[in-house]
C-alpha cells in the first residue's frame, strides 16, 4: 500500500521507470497513486502520456529470454542486478543503485535499460557530466530512444551547453516524446 506522504517520491520512481523504458511499471505506480488520491490530475495525465508513448514506441528487436532454470546463478545474470538497482531506487538508495547498475553492465555492457538507469542515477545525484556520458552511450545503442534524447537535453541544459540541449530536445520531440513545454520555452531563449 502506498503512503500518501510519499507521493513525490512515487512520481520520481515512475519517472525512473519511464527513463528506462518500463512504461508498464510507470503506469502501475500512477494507477496506484490514483487509488489513494482519485482526483490527482497529474497522475491521470501522466497515465495518458505514458500510454501514448508506449503505443508509439515499437519494439526494435524481438528478444527471446533464455529459459529459467531452477538453480539460476544470480551472480551472472545482469537482469538480477538491474532489478536490484530498481528496488534500491524505490528505497531512495541511489548510490547503491549505481553499484548494481554497474554490476549489470559488467555482465552485459550493452544493456540499454541499465545504461539509462545509471544515467538517471547520476542525474539524480547532480553528477550531470557522468549522466551525459551514460546517455551518450545509450544513444550509440539506440539512437532513436526518445526518452534518452530528452534526458541528455536536460543535462546539457544544466551544464549550459544550450546548443546540444536544443538539438536533443528537438530530436526527442521529433521522435514523439512529450517534452515539457516549460523546458522548450526555456530553450527558446537560446535559439
Residue frames as a rotation matrix with the C-alpha (Angstrom) as fourth column:
UNK 1
0.580 0.815 0.000 0.00
0.815 -0.580 0.000 0.00
0.000 0.000 -1.000 0.00
UNK 2
-0.244 -0.672 0.700 1.29
0.657 -0.645 -0.391 3.44
0.714 0.364 0.598 -0.94
UNK 3
-0.113 0.090 -0.990 1.73
0.893 -0.427 -0.140 6.11
-0.435 -0.900 -0.032 1.70
UNK 4
0.726 0.487 0.486 0.20
0.665 -0.677 -0.315 9.48
0.175 0.552 -0.815 0.63
UNK 5
0.746 -0.489 -0.452 3.07
-0.025 -0.699 0.714 11.29
-0.665 -0.522 -0.534 2.35
UNK 6
-0.253 -0.949 0.191 5.50
0.090 0.173 0.981 9.94
-0.963 0.265 0.042 -0.27
UNK 7
0.728 0.614 0.304 3.59
0.362 0.031 -0.932 10.91
-0.582 0.789 -0.199 -3.42
UNK 8
0.684 -0.513 -0.519 6.53
-0.706 -0.646 -0.292 12.98
-0.186 0.566 -0.803 -4.78
UNK 9
-0.356 -0.841 0.407 8.85
-0.669 0.534 0.517 10.01
-0.652 -0.088 -0.753 -4.30
UNK 10
0.031 0.450 0.893 6.43
0.366 0.826 -0.429 7.75
-0.930 0.340 -0.139 -6.17
UNK 11
0.925 0.240 -0.293 6.39
-0.138 -0.507 -0.851 10.25
-0.353 0.828 -0.436 -9.04
UNK 12
0.185 -0.949 -0.255 10.20
-0.944 -0.244 0.223 10.08
-0.274 0.199 -0.941 -9.14
UNK 13
-0.428 -0.291 0.856 10.15
-0.180 0.955 0.234 6.28
-0.886 -0.053 -0.462 -9.18
UNK 14
0.559 0.701 0.443 7.64
0.383 0.255 -0.888 6.40
-0.735 0.666 -0.126 -12.03
UNK 15
0.783 -0.335 -0.525 9.99
-0.589 -0.673 -0.447 8.74
-0.203 0.659 -0.724 -13.89
UNK 16
-0.284 -0.919 0.272 12.87
-0.751 0.390 0.533 6.29
-0.596 -0.053 -0.801 -13.40
UNK 17
-0.121 0.321 0.939 10.77
0.339 0.903 -0.265 3.51
-0.933 0.286 -0.218 -14.88
UNK 18
0.879 0.471 -0.075 9.86
0.123 -0.375 -0.919 5.81
-0.461 0.798 -0.388 -17.76
UNK 19
0.405 -0.811 -0.423 13.51
-0.851 -0.503 0.151 6.72
-0.335 0.299 -0.894 -18.33
UNK 20
-0.587 -0.666 0.460 14.44
-0.491 0.745 0.452 3.07
-0.644 0.039 -0.764 -18.56
UNK 21
-0.665 0.353 -0.658 11.56
-0.653 0.152 0.742 2.35
0.362 0.923 0.130 -20.94
UNK 22
-0.850 0.403 -0.340 9.48
0.493 0.837 -0.239 0.32
0.188 -0.370 -0.910 -18.49
UNK 23
-0.721 0.597 0.352 6.22
-0.450 -0.790 0.417 2.18
0.527 0.142 0.838 -19.17
UNK 24
0.092 0.803 -0.588 4.02
0.130 0.576 0.807 -0.54
0.987 -0.151 -0.051 -17.71
UNK 25
-0.174 -0.217 -0.960 5.59
0.955 0.200 -0.218 -0.19
0.240 -0.955 0.173 -14.26
UNK 26
-0.985 -0.171 0.028 5.46
0.164 -0.972 -0.169 3.61
0.056 -0.162 0.985 -14.53
UNK 27
-0.378 0.921 0.090 1.75
-0.423 -0.258 0.869 3.41
0.824 0.291 0.487 -15.35
UNK 28
0.086 0.384 -0.919 1.24
0.574 0.735 0.361 0.93
0.814 -0.559 -0.157 -12.50
UNK 29
-0.662 -0.374 -0.650 2.65
0.749 -0.370 -0.549 3.41
-0.035 -0.850 0.525 -9.99
UNK 30
-0.922 0.361 0.142 0.47
-0.323 -0.916 0.236 6.22
0.215 0.172 0.961 -11.37
UNK 31
-0.097 0.926 -0.365 -2.61
-0.144 0.350 0.926 3.96
0.985 0.142 0.100 -11.16
UNK 32
-0.124 -0.018 -0.992 -1.72
0.879 0.463 -0.118 3.11
0.461 -0.886 -0.042 -7.55
UNK 33
-0.951 -0.233 -0.204 -1.45
0.300 -0.859 -0.415 6.82
-0.078 -0.455 0.887 -6.78
UNK 34
-0.600 0.792 0.113 -4.94
-0.472 -0.465 0.749 7.33
0.646 0.396 0.653 -8.20
UNK 35
0.016 0.602 -0.798 -6.25
0.463 0.703 0.540 4.72
0.886 -0.378 -0.267 -5.77
UNK 36
-0.308 -0.160 -0.938 -5.03
0.949 -0.126 -0.290 6.74
-0.072 -0.979 0.191 -2.79
UNK 37
-0.459 0.212 -0.863 -5.90
0.002 -0.971 -0.240 10.12
-0.889 -0.112 0.445 -4.36
UNK 38
-0.016 0.522 0.853 -8.58
0.817 0.499 -0.289 9.57
-0.576 0.692 -0.434 -7.04
UNK 39
0.884 0.467 -0.031 -8.65
0.372 -0.741 -0.559 13.21
-0.284 0.482 -0.829 -8.19
UNK 40
0.107 -0.940 -0.323 -4.90
0.095 -0.314 0.945 13.51
-0.990 -0.132 0.056 -8.80
UNK 41
0.894 0.366 -0.260 -4.95
-0.172 -0.255 -0.951 15.13
-0.414 0.895 -0.165 -12.25
UNK 42
0.127 -0.927 -0.352 -1.18
-0.969 -0.192 0.154 14.93
-0.210 0.321 -0.923 -12.69
UNK 43
-0.557 -0.308 0.771 -1.33
-0.285 0.943 0.170 11.15
-0.780 -0.125 -0.613 -12.35
UNK 44
0.427 0.793 0.435 -4.25
0.262 0.352 -0.898 10.93
-0.866 0.497 -0.058 -14.78
UNK 45
0.819 -0.157 -0.552 -2.38
-0.536 -0.552 -0.638 13.00
-0.204 0.819 -0.537 -17.36
UNK 46
-0.224 -0.971 0.089 0.84
-0.898 0.241 0.369 11.03
-0.379 0.003 -0.925 -16.82
UNK 47
-0.208 0.234 0.950 -1.01
0.085 0.972 -0.221 7.75
-0.974 0.035 -0.222 -17.46
UNK 48
0.835 0.549 0.035 -2.38
0.115 -0.113 -0.987 9.16
-0.538 0.828 -0.158 -20.73
UNK 49
0.542 -0.703 -0.461 1.06
-0.835 -0.514 -0.198 10.43
-0.098 0.492 -0.865 -21.79
UNK 50
-0.415 -0.738 0.532 2.78
-0.673 0.643 0.366 7.15
-0.612 -0.206 -0.764 -20.90
UNK 51
0.177 0.575 0.799 0.12
0.230 0.765 -0.601 5.14
-0.957 0.290 0.003 -22.72
UNK 52
0.948 0.135 -0.287 0.61
-0.213 -0.400 -0.891 7.22
-0.235 0.906 -0.351 -25.86
UNK 53
0.163 -0.976 -0.145 4.39
-0.975 -0.181 0.125 6.95
-0.148 0.121 -0.982 -25.56
UNK 54
-0.339 -0.262 0.903 4.19
-0.329 0.933 0.148 3.20
-0.881 -0.247 -0.402 -25.06
UNK 55
0.569 0.638 0.519 1.99
0.300 0.426 -0.853 2.83
-0.765 0.641 0.052 -28.16
UNK 56
0.870 -0.245 -0.427 4.33
-0.482 -0.598 -0.640 4.99
-0.099 0.763 -0.639 -30.25
UNK 57
-0.139 -0.987 0.075 7.49
-0.957 0.154 0.248 3.10
-0.256 -0.038 -0.966 -29.39
UNK 58
0.815 0.339 -0.470 7.63
-0.498 0.825 -0.269 -0.05
0.297 0.453 0.841 -31.44
UNK 59
0.618 -0.640 0.457 9.91
-0.076 0.530 0.845 -2.81
-0.782 -0.557 0.279 -30.20
UNK 60
0.238 -0.646 -0.725 13.14
-0.936 -0.353 0.007 -2.68
-0.261 0.677 -0.689 -32.22
UNK 61
-0.502 -0.477 -0.722 14.11
-0.602 0.792 -0.104 -6.33
0.621 0.382 -0.684 -31.91
UNK 62
0.713 0.701 0.026 12.29
-0.545 0.530 0.650 -9.33
0.442 -0.477 0.760 -30.61
UNK 63
-0.434 -0.891 0.136 14.44
-0.742 0.268 -0.615 -10.80
0.511 -0.367 -0.777 -27.89
UNK 64
0.604 0.575 -0.552 13.78
-0.162 0.766 0.622 -14.23
0.780 -0.286 0.556 -26.54
UNK 65
0.210 -0.498 0.841 14.91
-0.974 -0.183 0.136 -14.65
0.086 -0.848 -0.523 -22.97
UNK 66
-0.598 -0.463 -0.654 16.76
-0.401 0.880 -0.256 -17.85
0.694 0.109 -0.712 -22.15
UNK 67
0.417 0.798 -0.435 14.69
0.036 0.464 0.885 -20.36
0.908 -0.384 0.165 -20.19
UNK 68
0.100 -0.321 0.942 14.97
-0.934 -0.357 -0.022 -20.03
0.343 -0.877 -0.335 -16.45
UNK 69
-0.213 -0.225 -0.951 16.42
0.068 0.967 -0.244 -22.94
0.975 -0.117 -0.190 -14.64
UNK 70
0.736 0.530 -0.421 15.55
0.402 0.158 0.902 -23.97
0.545 -0.833 -0.097 -11.13
UNK 71
0.461 -0.669 -0.583 19.04
0.673 -0.165 0.721 -23.06
-0.578 -0.725 0.375 -9.97
UNK 72
0.719 -0.208 0.663 19.92
0.437 -0.607 -0.664 -19.76
0.540 0.767 -0.346 -11.58
UNK 73
-0.116 -0.845 -0.523 23.27
0.989 -0.146 0.017 -18.21
-0.090 -0.515 0.852 -10.73
UNK 74
0.812 0.548 -0.199 22.33
0.549 -0.834 -0.057 -14.64
-0.197 -0.063 -0.978 -9.84
UNK 75
0.244 -0.800 -0.549 25.95
0.109 -0.540 0.835 -13.50
-0.964 -0.264 -0.044 -9.97
UNK 76
-0.786 -0.542 0.296 25.97
0.330 0.037 0.943 -13.95
-0.522 0.839 0.150 -13.75
UNK 77
-0.074 0.857 0.510 22.51
0.995 0.027 0.099 -12.59
0.071 0.514 -0.855 -14.56
UNK 78
-0.909 -0.329 0.255 22.55
0.330 -0.943 -0.040 -8.88
0.254 0.048 0.966 -15.47
UNK 79
-0.123 0.948 0.295 18.75
0.010 -0.296 0.955 -8.73
0.992 0.120 0.027 -15.07
UNK 80
0.342 0.188 -0.921 19.13
0.857 0.340 0.387 -9.68
0.386 -0.921 -0.045 -11.42
UNK 81
-0.528 -0.636 -0.562 21.40
0.806 -0.585 -0.095 -6.70
-0.269 -0.503 0.821 -10.76
UNK 82
-0.795 0.345 0.499 19.18
0.065 -0.769 0.636 -4.39
0.603 0.538 0.589 -12.82
UNK 83
0.235 0.955 -0.180 16.14
0.278 0.112 0.954 -5.43
0.931 -0.275 -0.239 -10.76
UNK 84
0.099 -0.296 -0.950 18.13
0.995 0.042 0.091 -4.97
0.013 -0.954 0.298 -7.55
UNK 85
-0.887 -0.458 0.064 19.01
0.461 -0.886 0.045 -1.43
0.036 0.070 0.997 -8.68
UNK 86
-0.397 0.823 0.407 15.35
-0.035 -0.457 0.889 -0.64
0.917 0.339 0.211 -9.34
UNK 87
0.451 0.541 -0.710 14.43
0.667 0.324 0.671 -1.91
0.593 -0.776 -0.215 -5.87
UNK 88
-0.319 -0.652 -0.688 17.13
0.926 -0.368 -0.080 0.32
-0.201 -0.663 0.722 -4.35
UNK 89
-0.854 0.094 0.511 15.75
0.155 -0.892 0.424 3.31
0.496 0.442 0.748 -6.27
UNK 90
0.147 0.989 -0.031 12.36
0.227 -0.003 0.974 2.65
0.963 -0.150 -0.225 -4.70
UNK 91
0.549 -0.043 -0.834 14.08
0.834 0.095 0.544 2.92
0.056 -0.995 0.088 -1.33
UNK 92
0.961 -0.175 0.214 15.84
-0.127 -0.967 -0.220 6.12
0.246 0.184 -0.952 -2.49
UNK 93
0.470 -0.864 0.182 19.26
0.043 0.228 0.973 4.47
-0.882 -0.449 0.145 -2.20
UNK 94
0.949 0.043 -0.312 20.66
-0.287 -0.292 -0.912 5.99
-0.131 0.955 -0.265 -5.36
UNK 95
0.087 -0.991 -0.102 24.38
-0.996 -0.089 0.020 5.42
-0.029 0.099 -0.995 -4.75
UNK 96
-0.358 -0.153 0.921 23.74
-0.347 0.937 0.020 1.76
-0.867 -0.313 -0.388 -4.01
UNK 97
0.695 0.665 0.272 21.63
0.064 0.319 -0.946 1.52
-0.716 0.675 0.179 -7.17
UNK 98
0.574 -0.573 -0.585 24.61
-0.819 -0.409 -0.403 2.79
-0.008 0.711 -0.703 -9.16
UNK 99
-0.425 -0.777 0.464 26.66
-0.768 0.581 0.269 -0.16
-0.478 -0.242 -0.844 -7.91
UNK 100
-0.109 0.443 0.890 24.04
0.146 0.892 -0.427 -2.66
-0.983 0.084 -0.162 -9.11
UNK 101
0.895 0.337 -0.292 23.60
-0.209 -0.262 -0.942 -0.93
-0.394 0.904 -0.164 -12.47
UNK 102
0.184 -0.916 -0.357 27.38
-0.983 -0.178 -0.050 -1.14
-0.017 0.360 -0.933 -12.88
UNK 103
-0.463 -0.294 0.836 27.31
-0.396 0.913 0.102 -4.84
-0.793 -0.284 -0.539 -11.95
UNK 104
0.513 0.724 0.461 24.65
0.190 0.428 -0.883 -5.46
-0.837 0.541 0.082 -14.58
UNK 105
0.872 -0.187 -0.453 26.76
-0.483 -0.486 -0.729 -3.59
-0.084 0.854 -0.514 -17.14
UNK 106
-0.180 -0.967 0.178 29.89
-0.892 0.237 0.385 -5.52
-0.414 -0.089 -0.906 -16.23
UNK 107
-0.352 0.141 0.925 27.99
0.086 0.989 -0.118 -8.65
-0.932 0.038 -0.360 -17.30
UNK 108
0.118 0.442 0.889 26.28
0.972 0.132 -0.195 -7.11
-0.204 0.887 -0.414 -20.33
UNK 109
-0.648 -0.560 -0.516 27.93
0.514 -0.822 0.246 -3.85
-0.562 -0.106 0.820 -21.44
UNK 110
-0.936 0.320 0.147 25.19
-0.057 -0.549 0.834 -3.03
0.347 0.772 0.532 -23.97
UNK 111
-0.391 0.818 -0.422 22.28
0.919 0.374 -0.126 -3.46
0.054 -0.437 -0.898 -21.50
UNK 112
-0.465 0.178 0.867 20.35
0.355 -0.860 0.367 -0.36
0.811 0.478 0.337 -22.58
UNK 113
0.602 0.789 0.127 17.99
0.183 -0.291 0.939 -0.09
0.777 -0.542 -0.320 -19.62
UNK 114
0.534 -0.491 -0.688 20.89
0.828 0.142 0.542 -0.38
-0.168 -0.859 0.483 -17.17
UNK 115
-0.562 -0.746 0.358 22.83
0.808 -0.588 0.042 2.33
0.180 0.313 0.933 -19.01
UNK 116
-0.170 0.594 0.786 19.82
0.121 -0.779 0.615 4.65
0.978 0.200 0.061 -18.97
UNK 117
0.791 0.468 -0.394 19.16
0.398 0.096 0.913 3.82
0.465 -0.878 -0.110 -15.31
UNK 118
0.051 -0.869 -0.492 22.77
0.982 -0.046 0.182 4.60
-0.180 -0.492 0.852 -14.45
UNK 119
-0.656 -0.232 0.718 22.47
0.492 -0.853 0.173 7.92
0.573 0.467 0.674 -16.26
UNK 120
0.313 0.874 0.372 19.29
0.104 -0.421 0.901 8.70
0.944 -0.244 -0.223 -14.34
UNK 121
0.672 -0.122 -0.731 21.04
0.737 0.207 0.643 7.96
0.073 -0.971 0.229 -11.04
UNK 122
-0.471 -0.880 -0.054 23.93
0.881 -0.473 0.028 10.28
-0.050 -0.035 0.998 -11.90
UNK 123
-0.431 0.411 0.803 21.41
0.216 -0.817 0.534 12.92
0.876 0.404 0.264 -12.94
UNK 124
0.637 0.749 -0.184 19.52
0.304 -0.025 0.952 12.46
0.708 -0.663 -0.243 -9.68
UNK 125
0.498 -0.552 -0.668 22.78
0.819 0.045 0.573 12.90
-0.286 -0.833 0.475 -7.74
UNK 126
0.912 -0.043 -0.407 23.60
-0.130 -0.973 -0.189 16.09
-0.388 0.225 -0.894 -9.73
UNK 127
-0.191 -0.959 0.207 26.53
0.009 0.210 0.978 14.41
-0.982 0.189 -0.032 -11.47
UNK 128
0.611 0.679 -0.406 25.48
-0.311 -0.266 -0.912 15.82
-0.728 0.684 0.048 -14.83
UNK 129
0.002 -0.676 -0.737 28.65
-0.998 -0.042 0.035 15.13
-0.055 0.736 -0.675 -16.85
UNK 130
-0.861 -0.275 0.429 28.55
-0.314 0.949 -0.022 11.47
-0.401 -0.153 -0.903 -15.79
UNK 131
0.039 0.955 0.294 24.85
0.097 0.290 -0.952 11.35
-0.994 0.066 -0.081 -16.70
UNK 132
0.513 0.097 -0.853 25.62
-0.745 -0.442 -0.499 12.82
-0.426 0.892 -0.154 -20.12
UNK 133
-0.548 -0.798 -0.251 28.29
-0.830 0.482 0.281 10.16
-0.103 0.362 -0.926 -20.69
UNK 134
-0.689 0.347 0.636 25.79
0.090 0.912 -0.400 7.39
-0.719 -0.219 -0.660 -19.93
UNK 135
0.402 0.903 -0.153 23.10
-0.026 -0.156 -0.987 8.91
-0.915 0.401 -0.039 -22.14
UNK 136
0.129 -0.452 -0.883 25.63
-0.962 -0.271 -0.002 9.28
-0.239 0.850 -0.470 -25.00
UNK 137
-0.862 -0.467 0.197 26.46
-0.436 0.881 0.184 5.61
-0.260 0.073 -0.963 -24.62
UNK 138
-0.264 0.858 0.441 22.75
0.224 0.499 -0.837 4.71
-0.938 -0.122 -0.324 -24.64
UNK 139
0.556 0.507 -0.659 22.28
-0.441 -0.491 -0.751 6.69
-0.704 0.708 -0.050 -27.85
UNK 140
-0.432 -0.711 -0.554 25.06
-0.890 0.239 0.388 4.72
-0.143 0.661 -0.737 -29.54
UNK 141
-0.887 0.178 0.425 22.99
0.121 0.980 -0.158 1.59
-0.445 -0.088 -0.891 -28.86
UNK 142
-0.060 0.922 0.383 19.61
0.983 0.121 -0.137 3.12
-0.173 0.369 -0.913 -29.73
UNK 143
-0.909 -0.413 0.050 19.94
0.414 -0.887 0.206 6.48
-0.040 0.208 0.977 -31.49
UNK 144
-0.507 0.796 0.331 16.15
-0.098 -0.435 0.895 6.82
0.857 0.421 0.298 -31.65
UNK 145
-0.257 0.402 -0.879 15.41
0.920 0.380 -0.095 6.39
0.295 -0.833 -0.468 -27.93
UNK 146
0.135 0.405 0.904 13.29
0.306 -0.885 0.351 9.50
0.942 0.230 -0.243 -27.44
UNK 147
0.949 0.261 -0.174 13.43
0.228 -0.191 0.955 9.48
0.216 -0.946 -0.241 -23.64
UNK 148
0.247 -0.941 -0.231 17.22
0.883 0.121 0.453 9.40
-0.398 -0.316 0.861 -23.70
UNK 149
-0.342 -0.312 0.886 17.31
0.715 -0.698 0.031 12.38
0.609 0.644 0.462 -26.05
UNK 150
0.592 0.625 0.509 15.08
0.094 -0.681 0.726 14.24
0.801 -0.382 -0.461 -23.60
UNK 151
0.886 -0.246 -0.393 17.25
0.434 0.145 0.889 13.31
-0.162 -0.958 0.235 -20.61
UNK 152
-0.114 -0.986 0.126 20.51
0.980 -0.090 0.177 14.27
-0.163 0.144 0.976 -22.26
UNK 153
-0.046 0.185 0.982 18.93
0.483 -0.856 0.184 17.57
0.874 0.483 -0.050 -23.33
UNK 154
0.902 0.422 0.092 18.06
0.101 -0.414 0.905 18.34
0.419 -0.807 -0.416 -19.70
UNK 155
0.580 -0.755 -0.305 21.60
0.663 0.220 0.716 17.54
-0.473 -0.618 0.628 -18.60
UNK 156
-0.284 -0.668 0.688 23.18
0.923 -0.386 0.005 19.59
0.262 0.636 0.726 -21.38
UNK 157
0.378 0.496 0.781 20.96
0.232 -0.868 0.439 22.50
0.896 0.016 -0.444 -20.38
UNK 158
0.962 0.028 -0.271 22.03
0.272 -0.055 0.961 22.11
0.012 -0.998 -0.060 -16.75
UNK 159
0.165 -0.975 -0.148 25.72
0.725 0.018 0.688 22.32
-0.668 -0.220 0.711 -17.70
UNK 160
0.359 0.127 -0.925 24.96
-0.178 -0.963 -0.201 25.28
-0.916 0.237 -0.323 -20.01
UNK 161
-0.854 -0.497 0.155 25.60
0.040 0.234 0.971 23.52
-0.519 0.836 -0.180 -23.29
UNK 162
-0.158 0.940 -0.303 22.49
-0.343 -0.340 -0.876 25.07
-0.926 -0.035 0.376 -24.80
UNK 163
-0.161 0.088 -0.983 23.02
-0.987 -0.023 0.159 24.17
-0.008 0.996 0.091 -28.47
UNK 164
-0.875 -0.178 -0.450 23.35
-0.207 0.978 0.016 20.50
0.438 0.107 -0.893 -27.61
UNK 165
-0.739 0.672 0.040 20.34
0.117 0.186 -0.976 20.76
-0.663 -0.716 -0.216 -25.29
UNK 166
-0.029 0.737 -0.676 18.27
-0.745 -0.467 -0.477 22.24
-0.667 0.489 0.562 -28.13
UNK 167
-0.461 -0.226 -0.858 19.47
-0.822 0.474 0.316 19.58
0.335 0.851 -0.404 -30.60
UNK 168
-0.961 0.037 -0.274 18.48
0.113 0.957 -0.266 16.70
0.253 -0.286 -0.924 -28.33
UNK 169
-0.535 0.835 -0.133 15.20
-0.036 -0.180 -0.983 18.27
-0.844 -0.521 0.126 -27.16
UNK 170
-0.067 0.479 -0.875 14.22
-0.940 -0.325 -0.106 18.78
-0.335 0.815 0.472 -30.80
UNK 171
-0.662 -0.243 -0.709 15.17
-0.537 0.813 0.224 15.18
0.522 0.529 -0.669 -31.59
UNK 172
-0.933 0.357 0.035 13.16
0.197 0.591 -0.782 13.86
-0.300 -0.723 -0.623 -28.63
UNK 173
-0.213 0.895 -0.391 10.14
-0.398 -0.445 -0.802 15.84
-0.892 -0.015 0.452 -29.78
UNK 174
-0.187 0.079 -0.979 10.58
-0.981 0.033 0.190 14.68
0.047 0.996 0.071 -33.40
UNK 175
-0.847 -0.187 -0.498 10.64
-0.200 0.979 -0.027 11.08
0.493 0.077 -0.867 -32.15
UNK 176
-0.002 0.983 -0.186 7.32
0.072 0.186 0.980 11.62
0.997 -0.011 -0.071 -30.36
UNK 177
-0.462 -0.191 -0.866 8.49
0.850 0.183 -0.494 12.24
0.253 -0.964 0.077 -26.80
UNK 178
0.620 0.717 0.320 6.30
0.535 -0.684 0.496 14.68
0.574 -0.136 -0.807 -24.91
UNK 179
-0.522 -0.851 -0.055 8.99
0.703 -0.392 -0.593 17.20
0.483 -0.348 0.803 -23.98
UNK 180
0.009 0.524 -0.852 7.84
0.891 -0.390 -0.231 19.51
-0.453 -0.757 -0.470 -21.17
UNK 181
0.546 0.297 0.783 6.58
0.702 -0.672 -0.234 22.78
0.457 0.678 -0.576 -22.65
UNK 182
0.966 -0.220 -0.136 8.25
-0.077 -0.747 0.661 24.80
-0.247 -0.628 -0.738 -19.90
UNK 183
0.153 -0.956 0.251 11.59
0.363 0.291 0.885 23.24
-0.919 -0.045 0.391 -20.90
UNK 184
-0.009 -0.093 0.996 11.02
1.000 -0.004 0.009 24.05
0.003 0.996 0.093 -24.58
UNK 185
0.871 0.374 0.319 10.09
0.368 -0.926 0.082 27.61
0.326 0.046 -0.944 -23.64
UNK 186
0.711 -0.675 -0.199 13.30
-0.071 -0.350 0.934 27.95
-0.700 -0.650 -0.297 -21.63
UNK 187
-0.093 -0.777 0.622 15.37
0.681 0.407 0.609 26.59
-0.727 0.480 0.491 -24.51
UNK 188
0.527 0.368 0.766 13.79
0.837 -0.381 -0.392 29.09
0.148 0.848 -0.509 -26.90
UNK 189
0.907 -0.252 -0.337 15.83
-0.079 -0.889 0.452 31.80
-0.414 -0.383 -0.826 -25.15
UNK 190
0.013 -0.997 0.076 18.97
-0.257 0.070 0.964 30.22
-0.966 -0.032 -0.256 -26.64
UNK 191
0.347 0.170 0.922 17.81
0.748 0.543 -0.382 29.56
-0.566 0.822 0.062 -30.20
